[in-house]
C-alpha cells in the first residue's frame, strides 16, 4: 500500500513541478511520476542535508518532506530544460 501512495504522491509532486516550470503540456502522467520520484531523490541528495528534512522516498510524508521533494523536482526540470533548450524557463 505504501508503494501506491508513493507513486500517487510522486505523480502529484511531478505535476506541480511541471506546472511551475511550464512543461506540463510536454509531459504525461507517467513522466510526472518519474519526475516526482527522481526529483525527490535529487532533493534528498542536495537539499535534505541542508534543511535536515526527509523526502517522500524515505517514507516521510510530512509537509517539509513534500516541499523538499517538490524543490528537487523543480531543480530536475530546470536541468532538463537547460540541456534541451539551452536556457532555464
URHUGI-V779064 format. One record per helix or strand of 2 or more residues. SS is the DSSP state (h for helix, s for strand). FROM is the first residue (numbers start at 1). TO is the last residue. If there is no record, write none. Layout:
# URHUGI-V779064
<<SS	FROM	TO> <SS	FROM	TO>>
This chain:
# URHUGI-V779064
<<h	2	20> <h	24	26> <h	29	46> <h	48	51> <h	56	58> <h	63	85>>
